[in-house]
Amino acid sequence: MFSLTDDDPDLEKRLSDELDAINDAAVGADDHRNLAIRLTGDDGALIGGITGYTWGGCGGINSLWLAPEHRGRGLGSRLLIAAEEEIRRRGCDRVVVATMSFHAPEFYVRHGYREVGYTPDMPGGVGKHHFHKRLD
């Protein structure tokens, strides 16, 4: 029997746990750790942040966001550099990230990332860029 819903957190967790077990066994690593860096103003308001993970010698960036009024000041670069430093500290030697074409893929190129893939025909006719960077 199939059951269709818009959201099923229990199913999401179970599938993630099951796939993590398969992935860990396949690559011989079970050291997955989440990564989160929050940037706040003096008043505690969120300015931006970055989230990701480390696993098996690889770091991944899931999200990097800055409030529009704080963009263009180098804060995004500082967040990315801080994440890369923590990823290195955890023993990883590479990072992966994907971003939509309207989000500034050139930002990652400026930071030494190499485009390794591209997914066309995403919603709105935009593309998704896939990047990789060696940290050694």
N, C-alpha and C positions, 0 to 999 in steps of 0.2 A: 504494500500500500504506500502511495506517495502522499506527502503532506507538504503543501506549498504555503509559505508565509513570506512576509517582507523581511523579517528579522528573526533570527534564532541564535541567540548568544551561546546557548548550550551546544548546539550543533557546530557552531563556528569553533568553539574551544575544543570539542572532541576531534573534529577533523584536523585542526592545527596540531593537537597532541599526537594524533596517529601519524600524520605526515612527518612531524619532527622526529618521531621514533625511527621511521624508515630512513629519513635523511641522515640522522646521526649514525645509524648502523652502516649506511652506504659510504659515508666519508670518514668514519672513525672519529667523530667529534661530537661531544655532548655538552659543549660549553656555551650555549646560547645565552646572551645577556642583552637586555634592552639598554638603550642609551637615550638620555633626554637631557637637554640643556635649555634652561628657561632664561630669557633675558627680560628683566623688569626695570621699570623706572624707579626713581626715588620714592614715588608714592605707592609702589607695589603693583602698578598696572602692567599688564603684559605688553611688551614691545615686540617680542618675537621669540623664536625658539627653533630647535632642531631635534628631531627624534630619529632613532634608528636602532641598530643592533650590532653585535659582534658574534661571530660563530665560525669556528674552524679556521681561524687565521684571516677571516674576511670581515670587513665592516660594511654596513649598508646604511644609507641615508634613506629614510622613509619620507620625511617631511622637513622642509625648511621654509619658515614664514617670517615676514616682518610686517608690522603695521605700515600702511602706505606712507604715513607722515615721517617714518624713520628710515625709509629707503634712500639709497644714494649717499650714505654716510660711512660706508665700510663695515656696517654692523653685520651684514650677511657674510662677508668675508671672515670677520672675526668669529662668528658662530661656526662656520665651516672649518676654519683652522682649529678651533677648540675641539670640535668633534674628531677631526683627524688626529690631533694629539692624543686624545683619550683612546681612540681606536688603536693607535700605535702602542700606547701604554699597556693595552690589553694583549699585546703580542701579535697584532694583525699587521700584514704587510700590503694590504690592498683594500680598496673601497669601491662599492658599486652604488649607483644612483640612477633613477629614471625621472624625467621631467617632461611636462607637456611643452610643445613648441612656443606657446604664448607665455611661459613662465621664465624665460631667459636662459635657454640652454647655453648661450655664450658665457654665462657666469661660470659654469663648470669648466668650459674650455680654458678660460682665463686662469683657472686654478689648477691646470695641468691634467684635467680629465680628458680621456680619449673616447670619442663616440664609437661604440661597438655594435650598435643596432638602432633600428628605427622602425616604429610601428606606425604605418600610415592609416588614414581613414578612421580616426577616432571621432567621437561626437564633435559636431561643429566643423568637420573637415580638417581638424588639426592633427598633428602627429605627436608621437611620444618618443623622446630621445633616451637612449640607454647608454650610460657612461661607466668607465672603469678607470681607476688610477692606482698605480703602484706607489706604495709609500716608502719603499726601500731605496 
